[in-house]
């Protein structure tokens, strides 16, 4: 359990949320209104479920005032817990993830790495493991969030298994 920070202005854009000044009265051409906190929570829940994680009783809530996501339930493994946390944290407009997930099979927590400009998985593997050829360990640990080893972005948080 814990509280984890992410860069809220960076990440996958899975919902339209714009904190600009209030718009004038709606017109027929007006853009659709922002989704509710429950709609955003449902989108984030679907994103976690798409990670093929095993979490019983998974609940996801979203507070738009603080850009905070809270996860609860029981994950089968530590890896499932970490993948769920990253799935919601690497989304634009999510600044904080409160991880209240329990774990059935306790294990050591992975390290995490925030991608910087000029990074690629080989460079990160060299820094974290001492061998650039270990980049597939990082890629595999972050699937299906990562679809290609060459598709990472600055500010993205990656799971670095032991």
RAKA-V960807 format. One line per field, one symbol per residue. ss: DSSP state (a for helix, b for strand, c for the rest). burial: + if it has 16 or more other ideal C-beta (glycine too) atoms within 10 Angstrom, else -. A space follows every 50 residues. Layout:
BEGIN
ss = ???
burial = ???
END
This chain:
BEGIN
ss = cbbbbccccccbccccccccccccccccccccccccaaaaaaaaaaaaac ccccbbbbbbbbbccccbbbbbbbbbbaaaaaaaaaaaacbccccbbbbb bbbbbcccccbbbbccccccaaaaaaaaaccaaaaaaaaaaccccccccc ccccccbbbbcc
burial = ---+-+++-++--++-------------------+----++-+++-++-- +-+-+--+-+++----+++++++-+-++++++++++++++++++-++++- +-+------+--+-+---+-++-++--++----++-+++-++--++---- -+--+++++++-
END
